[in-house]
Amino acid sequence: MSDHEPSDVHQLDYELADVVAADTPARLKAVSDPFRLLVLDLVLEQAMSVTELAERTGRPKGTVAHHVDVLHDAGLLQVVRTRKVRAMEERFYGRTARTIRFPDSVHDGDLPFLSDARALADMTDASDGLPCGFTLRSVRIPDDRAEAFCERVMELALEFSRQPRGGTREYALLVGFFPTNRPVAPGPVHPEEAPQ
């Protein structure tokens, strides 16, 4: 374990693959909606039912159910367990994979999380096979750990800018680290914290 890895690495309450490709029109459409991206982020911390997702996001259950169905039909969400509630079966959803990878051919200027115009233009013009990638991760962590990550991100940007010049191609590094105002999944309840 490195100096930067916390000793209490978060364990999901369900199994999932490492990567799923957003390689079909249905998957690309599914991840093009900001609310569906929020749902994918929320269930990355723990499996949640439509009811829980509706409560967490303040959206009507019918709306949430529609978005969950789109993600499930696209193969980005899976039912990880069920339980009986008043003769009805409640489904709990989790992601099918920790990372959603976009195929190299998807550079049409409409990636759902990338808004920097210069980076988008450069990425669109990039030749196939060259190193290129973008990711956006949202994680609920304590402020002190967030501060440490922010410092590491800035150190990485400085290290990148100090690289010896050479080669025939320029590469750019686009980074950001910021708090969001999106709702988060509730933390795990420890036995000593459970209501009596």
KOLMARKOL-125136 format. One line per 2 residues: their letters; for each residue x, y, z of N, C-alpha, C. Coordinates in pm, 1 decimal. Layout:
A> X/Y/Z/X/Y/Z/X/Y/Z ~ ... .
END
This chain:
MS> 84.1/-117.3/0.0/0.0/0.0/0.0/89.0/124.1/0.0 ~ 57.3/221.5/-88.5/138.3/342.3/-95.9/100.1/437.9/16.3 .
DH> 180.7/545.0/28.4/152.3/646.5/129.8/21.2/717.7/104.0 ~ -25.1/714.3/-23.0/-144.4/789.5/-59.3/-272.0/707.4/-50.8 .
EP> -263.1/578.0/-27.3/-381.7/493.9/-23.4/-435.2/485.5/119.2 ~ -566.1/515.2/135.4/-621.8/503.8/269.3/-630.0/358.9/311.5 .
SD> -619.1/335.2/440.8/-624.3/198.2/489.9/-765.5/143.1/489.8 ~ -866.0/232.6/483.0/-1004.5/187.1/485.8/-1067.7/199.1/347.4 .
VH> -1007.8/131.9/247.7/-1056.9/137.6/111.2/-1202.6/93.8/108.5 ~ -1285.9/174.5/42.0/-1429.6/148.5/39.5/-1460.0/19.6/-35.5 .
QL> -1538.6/-64.6/26.5/-1582.9/-188.8/-35.6/-1729.7/-175.8/-72.0 ~ -1762.7/-202.0/-196.8/-1902.1/-199.5/-240.1/-1978.4/-315.6/-179.2 .
DY> -2109.3/-300.7/-172.3/-2192.0/-408.4/-119.5/-2242.4/-500.4/-231.1 ~ -2176.0/-497.2/-347.5/-2210.4/-586.4/-458.5/-2089.1/-601.6/-549.7 .
EL> -2094.3/-704.2/-634.7/-1984.8/-732.2/-728.3/-2007.5/-656.6/-859.3 ~ -1899.2/-610.0/-919.3/-1909.2/-546.0/-1049.2/-1778.0/-562.7/-1124.4 .
AD> -1785.3/-548.8/-1255.8/-1666.4/-560.6/-1339.8/-1583.7/-432.5/-1328.4 ~ -1462.3/-436.1/-1379.9/-1377.2/-317.6/-1377.9/-1419.3/-215.6/-1484.1 .
VV> -1449.9/-264.5/-1606.0/-1476.2/-173.4/-1717.6/-1592.8/-223.9/-1800.9 ~ -1676.6/-130.7/-1846.3/-1777.2/-158.5/-1948.3/-1759.9/-51.5/-2055.5 .
AA> -1770.9/-90.3/-2181.1/-1752.5/4.9/-2290.2/-1885.7/71.8/-2324.6 ~ -1881.1/201.5/-2343.4/-1997.6/274.9/-2393.5/-1990.2/268.8/-2545.5 .
DT> -2012.6/148.2/-2597.7/-1985.5/120.8/-2738.5/-2110.0/94.1/-2821.3 ~ -2225.6/127.2/-2767.6/-2350.0/110.3/-2843.3/-2426.2/242.0/-2838.4 .
PA> -2513.6/266.6/-2936.6/-2594.9/389.1/-2931.2/-2676.7/398.6/-2802.3 ~ -2728.1/285.6/-2752.5/-2808.3/288.4/-2629.5/-2723.1/330.2/-2510.0 .
RL> -2601.7/282.6/-2501.1/-2514.9/320.5/-2389.1/-2471.6/466.5/-2398.9 ~ -2438.2/510.8/-2519.8/-2398.9/650.5/-2536.5/-2514.9/743.3/-2502.0 .
KA> -2635.0/706.2/-2544.5/-2752.7/787.3/-2510.7/-2775.9/785.5/-2359.6 ~ -2756.8/670.3/-2296.5/-2781.5/657.7/-2152.9/-2689.3/749.0/-2072.8 .
VS> -2563.2/760.0/-2111.9/-2468.5/841.7/-2035.5/-2467.3/987.8/-2079.4 ~ -2550.3/1023.4/-2175.5/-2553.8/1163.1/-2219.5/-2643.0/1248.9/-2130.8 .
DP> -2715.2/1187.8/-2039.0/-2806.5/1260.8/-1952.0/-2742.5/1284.2/-1815.1 ~ -2736.0/1409.0/-1767.7/-2672.4/1436.7/-1638.5/-2738.7/1364.3/-1520.7 .
FR> -2869.4/1347.9/-1523.6/-2934.2/1278.8/-1412.7/-2894.7/1131.4/-1409.7 ~ -2883.5/1070.2/-1526.1/-2842.1/929.4/-1529.8/-2697.4/914.1/-1482.4 .
LL> -2612.1/1011.2/-1513.0/-2475.3/1008.1/-1460.4/-2476.8/1017.6/-1307.9 ~ -2567.7/1098.8/-1253.7/-2580.9/1108.5/-1109.0/-2622.7/974.4/-1050.3 .
VL> -2718.6/908.3/-1111.6/-2762.5/776.4/-1063.9/-2645.2/679.0/-1065.4 ~ -2568.3/678.4/-1172.7/-2452.2/590.0/-1181.0/-2351.7/619.2/-1070.5 .
DL> -2333.2/745.3/-1037.7/-2241.4/780.7/-928.8/-2295.7/737.0/-793.2 ~ -2424.4/757.1/-770.1/-2482.2/722.0/-640.8/-2472.0/572.3/-612.5 .
VL> -2497.7/490.0/-712.7/-2494.6/345.4/-689.0/-2353.4/288.5/-693.8 ~ -2256.0/371.2/-724.1/-2117.4/324.2/-718.3/-2071.1/312.7/-573.5 .
EQ> -2140.5/378.9/-482.9/-2104.8/368.6/-342.5/-2178.4/253.7/-274.9 ~ -2304.4/235.1/-309.2/-2381.5/122.1/-256.0/-2503.2/101.8/-345.2 .
AM> -2550.8/-21.0/-352.5/-2670.1/-50.2/-431.0/-2788.4/25.0/-370.5 ~ -2877.0/74.6/-457.4/-2991.4/152.1/-410.6/-3115.4/113.8/-490.7 .
SV> -3231.2/126.0/-425.5/-3358.7/102.3/-491.5/-3406.0/231.5/-558.0 ~ -3507.0/220.9/-642.6/-3565.3/339.1/-704.7/-3616.7/434.4/-596.4 .
TE> -3678.1/378.9/-492.7/-3729.0/461.6/-382.9/-3615.6/539.0/-316.3 ~ -3505.1/472.1/-287.7/-3390.8/538.3/-224.7/-3331.1/644.9/-316.4 .
LA> -3320.5/613.9/-445.8/-3267.3/710.9/-540.8/-3358.7/832.7/-551.0 ~ -3490.0/810.1/-548.5/-3585.5/921.0/-553.9/-3573.5/1008.9/-430.2 .
ER> -3561.1/947.6/-312.9/-3544.9/1024.5/-189.5/-3414.5/1103.0/-190.6 ~ -3307.9/1040.4/-238.8/-3176.6/1103.4/-237.5/-3170.4/1220.7/-334.7 .
TG> -3238.1/1210.3/-448.7/-3228.2/1313.2/-552.9/-3343.3/1412.3/-550.9 ~ -3448.6/1381.9/-474.6/-3564.6/1470.8/-471.3/-3646.4/1467.4/-598.7 .
RP> -3637.0/1359.4/-673.3/-3713.0/1343.2/-797.4/-3827.2/1244.2/-775.1 ~ -3934.3/1254.9/-853.4/-4044.9/1158.2/-841.8/-3998.0/1016.5/-875.3 .
KG> -4057.1/919.5/-808.3/-4018.2/779.1/-830.8/-4036.1/737.8/-975.9 ~ -4142.6/784.9/-1040.3/-4165.2/749.8/-1180.4/-4054.0/798.7/-1271.1 .
TV> -4007.4/920.3/-1246.5/-3897.1/976.3/-1325.0/-3769.9/895.6/-1302.7 ~ -3741.5/866.7/-1175.8/-3621.8/788.9/-1143.1/-3630.7/649.4/-1205.0 .
AH> -3748.2/586.3/-1194.4/-3766.1/452.4/-1251.5/-3739.2/452.3/-1401.6 ~ -3784.1/556.5/-1471.4/-3758.9/565.7/-1615.9/-3608.9/569.1/-1643.7 .
HV> -3534.9/654.4/-1572.0/-3390.8/666.0/-1595.4/-3317.5/537.4/-1556.6 ~ -3360.6/475.0/-1449.5/-3300.6/346.9/-1408.6/-3324.6/241.8/-1517.2 .
DV> -3444.5/238.8/-1573.6/-3474.8/143.6/-1681.4/-3385.2/166.1/-1802.9 ~ -3363.7/292.2/-1838.5/-3275.7/322.8/-1952.3/-3135.0/269.3/-1926.7 .
LH> -3083.7/294.6/-1806.2/-2948.9/247.3/-1771.2/-2942.7/94.5/-1764.0 ~ -3046.6/33.6/-1709.4/-3050.6/-112.7/-1699.4/-3058.1/-175.2/-1838.6 .
DA> -3146.7/-121.7/-1923.3/-3160.8/-175.1/-2059.6/-3032.2/-158.9/-2140.7 ~ -2955.5/-54.2/-2110.1/-2829.1/-30.7/-2181.7/-2715.0/-115.8/-2127.2 .
GL> -2739.2/-187.1/-2016.4/-2634.8/-271.7/-1959.5/-2537.1/-197.3/-1870.0 ~ -2577.8/-81.2/-1818.9/-2491.5/-3.8/-1730.6/-2530.6/-18.4/-1584.4 .
LQ> -2653.0/-62.7/-1558.1/-2699.6/-95.9/-1423.6/-2741.9/-241.2/-1421.8 ~ -2729.7/-303.3/-1305.0/-2773.2/-440.6/-1285.6/-2851.5/-449.9/-1155.2 .
VV> -2941.3/-547.0/-1148.9/-3010.6/-575.2/-1023.7/-2916.5/-661.0/-940.9 ~ -2879.4/-611.5/-822.3/-2782.6/-684.0/-740.6/-2848.1/-761.7/-627.0 .
RT> -2971.9/-724.4/-591.3/-3048.5/-801.5/-492.2/-3191.7/-751.0/-492.4 ~ -3278.5/-828.5/-432.3/-3419.2/-791.4/-420.1/-3465.6/-819.4/-278.0 .
RK> -3578.2/-757.6/-242.2/-3641.4/-788.5/-114.6/-3791.7/-767.3/-129.8 ~ -3867.6/-838.7/-49.3/-4013.6/-827.8/-51.1/-4056.4/-710.6/36.0 .
VR> -4142.7/-626.3/-19.8/-4201.1/-514.8/53.9/-4350.1/-515.3/23.9 ~ -4430.6/-556.2/122.7/-4576.5/-562.3/107.2/-4616.9/-635.7/-20.2 .
AM> -4572.2/-756.5/-33.6/-4604.0/-844.9/-146.6/-4547.2/-795.9/-280.2 ~ -4465.0/-693.4/-276.6/-4399.7/-644.0/-398.5/-4250.6/-673.9/-387.0 .
EE> -4186.6/-688.3/-500.8/-4042.6/-711.9/-501.9/-3970.7/-580.1/-527.9 ~ -3887.2/-537.3/-434.4/-3808.8/-415.9/-450.1/-3670.3/-455.8/-500.5 .
RF> -3627.9/-391.5/-608.7/-3497.3/-420.8/-667.8/-3395.2/-317.1/-624.3 ~ -3274.1/-364.6/-598.8/-3162.6/-277.0/-566.8/-3064.4/-282.2/-683.4 .
YG> -3026.9/-164.5/-731.4/-2945.0/-153.7/-850.9/-2801.8/-112.6/-817.1 ~ -2709.3/-167.8/-893.9/-2569.0/-129.7/-886.8/-2515.3/-118.0/-1028.1 .
RT> -2399.6/-60.8/-1040.3/-2337.8/-49.2/-1172.7/-2292.0/-186.2/-1220.4 ~ -2279.7/-200.5/-1350.6/-2224.3/-324.1/-1404.8/-2071.6/-319.7/-1403.7 .
AR> -2015.9/-198.0/-1402.2/-1869.3/-183.4/-1400.3/-1832.1/-54.4/-1329.5 ~ -1713.9/-55.1/-1271.8/-1663.4/61.9/-1199.2/-1633.7/178.0/-1295.2 .
TI> -1582.4/147.4/-1413.7/-1544.0/248.4/-1511.8/-1621.2/227.3/-1640.9 ~ -1669.8/335.9/-1696.8/-1733.9/332.9/-1828.1/-1633.6/392.4/-1925.8 .
RF> -1590.3/311.1/-2020.9/-1487.4/355.0/-2116.0/-1553.5/390.6/-2248.6 ~ -1517.8/508.2/-2299.4/-1568.6/551.2/-2428.6/-1475.4/501.6/-2537.7 .
PD> -1530.6/448.8/-2646.2/-1443.7/401.3/-2755.0/-1370.9/518.4/-2819.6 ~ -1254.6/489.1/-2877.9/-1173.1/593.6/-2939.1/-1246.6/668.2/-3049.1 .
SV> -1343.8/604.6/-3112.8/-1414.4/668.0/-3224.1/-1518.1/769.2/-3178.3 ~ -1542.3/778.8/-3047.8/-1644.8/871.6/-2998.5/-1579.1/1003.5/-2961.7 .
HD> -1554.3/1085.6/-3061.8/-1497.0/1217.9/-3038.7/-1576.1/1319.0/-3120.9 ~ -1707.1/1323.6/-3098.3/-1791.8/1411.3/-3178.4/-1817.6/1544.4/-3109.9 .
GD> -1742.2/1576.0/-3007.2/-1761.2/1702.9/-2939.7/-1876.6/1702.0/-2842.5 ~ -1926.4/1585.7/-2804.3/-2043.9/1580.3/-2718.3/-2025.6/1482.8/-2603.1 .
LP> -1903.2/1469.7/-2551.0/-1886.2/1386.7/-2433.7/-1959.9/1451.4/-2317.7 ~ -2032.5/1375.0/-2237.0/-2122.9/1433.7/-2139.4/-2056.1/1509.5/-2026.3 .
FL> -1927.2/1488.7/-2003.5/-1865.0/1550.0/-1887.3/-1754.6/1649.2/-1922.1 ~ -1729.9/1671.4/-2051.2/-1615.7/1752.2/-2091.9/-1665.1/1882.8/-2151.9 .
SD> -1627.8/1996.0/-2092.4/-1678.7/2123.3/-2141.3/-1568.2/2216.5/-2189.6 ~ -1441.6/2181.5/-2172.3/-1333.4/2267.8/-2215.7/-1322.9/2262.3/-2368.4 .
AR> -1351.3/2374.9/-2434.6/-1359.7/2377.0/-2581.3/-1226.1/2342.8/-2646.4 ~ -1115.8/2395.8/-2592.6/-985.4/2366.7/-2652.3/-953.0/2218.5/-2641.1 .
AL> -975.3/2160.9/-2522.6/-946.2/2018.5/-2504.2/-1031.0/1934.3/-2597.7 ~ -1157.4/1973.0/-2614.4/-1244.7/1897.4/-2702.5/-1196.5/1904.5/-2846.5 .
AD> -1157.6/2022.8/-2890.5/-1109.5/2038.0/-3027.4/-981.9/1957.5/-3048.5 ~ -889.1/1965.8/-2953.5/-764.7/1890.5/-2966.4/-791.6/1741.0/-2967.5 .
MT> -880.8/1695.3/-2881.1/-910.4/1552.9/-2875.6/-975.4/1506.2/-3005.1 ~ -1061.4/1588.6/-3061.6/-1129.1/1553.0/-3185.9/-1028.6/1536.3/-3298.7 .
DA> -923.9/1620.1/-3298.2/-823.5/1615.1/-3403.9/-716.0/1509.2/-3380.6 ~ -711.7/1450.5/-3261.9/-605.8/1354.8/-3229.5/-612.7/1232.9/-3320.6 .
SD> -496.9/1187.0/-3361.7/-489.8/1068.0/-3445.7/-514.5/943.9/-3362.3 ~ -568.6/842.7/-3423.9/-592.7/715.9/-3354.0/-462.8/657.8/-3301.6 .
GL> -469.1/595.8/-3187.0/-355.7/525.5/-3130.7/-266.9/609.3/-3040.8 ~ -289.1/740.8/-3033.9/-206.8/824.4/-2946.5/-265.0/823.8/-2805.8 .
PC> -180.8/841.0/-2703.5/-231.8/842.0/-2566.1/-332.2/954.9/-2546.2 ~ -450.6/920.3/-2499.9/-555.0/1019.5/-2478.1/-661.4/957.8/-2389.6 .
GF> -710.0/1030.0/-2292.8/-817.3/976.7/-2210.6/-873.2/1081.6/-2116.7 ~ -999.5/1066.8/-2084.0/-1066.0/1154.4/-1989.9/-1143.9/1070.1/-1891.4 .
TL> -1156.5/1118.8/-1771.1/-1237.5/1049.9/-1672.3/-1294.4/1153.3/-1576.5 ~ -1409.3/1123.4/-1521.4/-1468.0/1205.3/-1416.7/-1515.9/1110.4/-1309.1 .
RS> -1466.6/1126.1/-1189.4/-1503.5/1040.4/-1077.0/-1558.2/1127.5/-965.9 ~ -1663.8/1082.3/-902.2/-1718.5/1151.5/-785.9/-1718.9/1054.0/-669.6 .
VR> -1662.3/1096.3/-557.2/-1650.6/1008.6/-441.3/-1679.3/1090.0/-316.1 ~ -1755.0/1032.8/-224.0/-1780.6/1098.4/-95.3/-1664.3/1064.9/-2.7 .
IP> -1582.1/1166.2/28.2/-1466.0/1147.3/115.8/-1459.5/1264.4/214.2 ~ -1389.3/1247.1/325.9/-1374.0/1357.3/422.4/-1292.6/1471.8/362.9 .
DD> -1316.5/1592.3/416.2/-1248.9/1711.7/365.0/-1096.8/1701.1/371.8 ~ -1042.3/1641.5/477.4/-896.6/1633.9/487.4/-837.8/1543.3/379.7 .
RA> -906.8/1435.0/347.4/-859.0/1348.3/240.1/-873.9/1417.8/104.9 ~ -982.5/1496.3/88.1/-1001.8/1572.4/-35.8/-889.3/1673.6/-53.8 .
EA> -850.2/1737.8/54.8/-740.6/1834.3/48.0/-610.8/1766.2/3.6 ~ -585.2/1648.0/56.2/-464.4/1574.0/17.1/-469.1/1536.1/-131.5 .
FC> -584.8/1491.8/-179.7/-596.7/1458.0/-321.2/-578.3/1581.1/-408.6 ~ -636.2/1693.0/-366.6/-622.3/1816.4/-444.3/-475.5/1854.1/-457.0 .
ER> -400.8/1844.8/-348.5/-258.2/1874.9/-352.7/-184.8/1782.0/-448.0 ~ -220.2/1653.9/-446.2/-154.8/1557.3/-536.6/-186.1/1588.1/-682.4 .
VM> -311.3/1628.0/-710.2/-349.9/1662.4/-847.9/-268.2/1781.5/-895.6 ~ -255.2/1882.3/-811.7/-178.7/2001.0/-850.1/-29.6/1968.1/-866.8 .
EL> 22.6/1880.2/-780.5/162.3/1836.6/-794.7/182.2/1763.3/-926.8 ~ 87.0/1681.0/-965.0/95.5/1608.6/-1092.5/95.5/1706.9/-1209.3 .
AL> 10.3/1811.1/-1202.0/6.7/1911.2/-1308.8/140.5/1983.2/-1320.4 ~ 200.8/2016.2/-1206.1/332.2/2080.7/-1208.8/438.6/1987.0/-1264.2 .
EF> 434.5/1861.0/-1223.3/530.7/1762.6/-1275.7/517.8/1751.5/-1427.1 ~ 392.4/1749.6/-1475.7/369.2/1740.4/-1619.9/427.9/1861.6/-1691.5 .
SR> 408.0/1982.3/-1635.0/455.8/2104.1/-1701.5/607.7/2115.0/-1701.1 ~ 673.8/2039.8/-1612.8/820.4/2043.9/-1603.9/888.4/1936.3/-1688.7 .
QP> 812.5/1860.5/-1765.3/871.3/1754.1/-1846.2/969.8/1812.5/-1947.5 ~ 1081.2/1742.9/-1972.0/1175.4/1790.5/-2074.0/1105.7/1795.1/-2210.2 .
RG> 1129.1/1900.6/-2282.6/1065.9/1915.8/-2413.5/1132.8/1823.6/-2514.0 ~ 1051.9/1768.4/-2602.2/1102.2/1678.5/-2705.4/986.4/1624.7/-2786.1 .
GT> 1018.7/1542.8/-2882.4/914.5/1485.1/-2966.1/860.4/1584.6/-3066.2 ~ 759.8/1542.6/-3137.9/702.3/1627.5/-3243.0/556.4/1660.8/-3215.9 .
RE> 506.4/1624.4/-3100.3/365.3/1647.4/-3070.8/351.5/1706.8/-2930.8 ~ 259.6/1800.1/-2916.1/230.0/1856.6/-2784.8/114.2/1779.3/-2721.7 .
YA> 124.7/1753.6/-2592.1/16.6/1691.6/-2515.5/-31.4/1791.1/-2410.8 ~ -158.1/1785.5/-2378.7/-216.1/1873.7/-2278.1/-269.7/1790.6/-2162.5 .
LL> -265.4/1849.3/-2044.9/-320.0/1785.8/-1925.4/-430.7/1876.5/-1872.6 ~ -552.5/1823.9/-1866.5/-667.6/1898.4/-1816.7/-711.1/1832.3/-1687.4 .
VG> -701.3/1904.9/-1575.5/-739.4/1847.0/-1447.2/-830.1/1943.6/-1372.6 ~ -905.0/1888.6/-1283.4/-988.6/1969.6/-1196.4/-1022.6/1888.4/-1073.1 .
FF> -1033.2/1955.7/-962.1/-1071.8/1888.9/-837.9/-1160.1/1986.9/-763.4 ~ -1283.2/1947.4/-735.5/-1377.7/2042.9/-679.2/-1489.3/1970.7/-604.7 .
PT> -1548.4/2038.0/-505.1/-1664.1/1979.7/-437.5/-1787.0/1994.5/-526.8 ~ -1876.5/1900.3/-520.6/-2000.2/1909.8/-597.5/-2113.9/1947.0/-503.1 .
NR> -2226.3/1984.6/-561.3/-2344.9/2011.0/-480.8/-2451.7/1904.1/-504.5 ~ -2408.1/1790.4/-557.6/-2500.4/1681.9/-585.9/-2527.0/1601.4/-459.5 .
PV> -2644.2/1538.3/-450.7/-2671.8/1454.1/-333.6/-2581.7/1331.5/-334.6 ~ -2547.4/1282.3/-218.1/-2461.4/1165.0/-207.9/-2537.8/1050.5/-144.4 .
AP> -2488.8/930.8/-168.3/-2548.0/812.7/-105.7/-2522.2/820.1/43.9 ~ -2614.4/769.5/124.1/-2589.3/770.2/268.4/-2471.9/680.4/301.6 .
GP> -2400.0/716.8/406.0/-2286.9/635.4/449.0/-2334.1/505.6/509.5 ~ -2244.6/407.6/519.0/-2282.6/280.4/580.5/-2317.3/300.9/727.1 .
VH> -2418.2/230.3/772.8/-2458.1/239.4/912.5/-2381.4/134.0/990.0 ~ -2306.9/178.8/1091.2/-2232.6/88.1/1176.7/-2324.5/44.6/1290.0 .
PE> -2310.9/-77.9/1339.6/-2401.6/-128.1/1443.9/-2415.3/-33.6/1563.2 ~ -2307.5/30.5/1603.4/-2314.5/119.1/1720.3/-2391.3/248.5/1690.1 .
EA> -2410.9/280.5/1557.7/-2482.7/400.9/1520.6/-2629.2/376.0/1486.0 ~ -2668.6/249.8/1480.4/-2806.2/215.3/1441.9/-2903.7/267.5/1546.4 .
PQ> -3022.1/318.1/1497.7/-3121.3/365.4/1594.5/-3170.6/251.3/1681.5 ~ -3197.8/281.3/1807.7/-3244.5/178.4/1902.9/-3394.7/168.9/1902.9 .
END
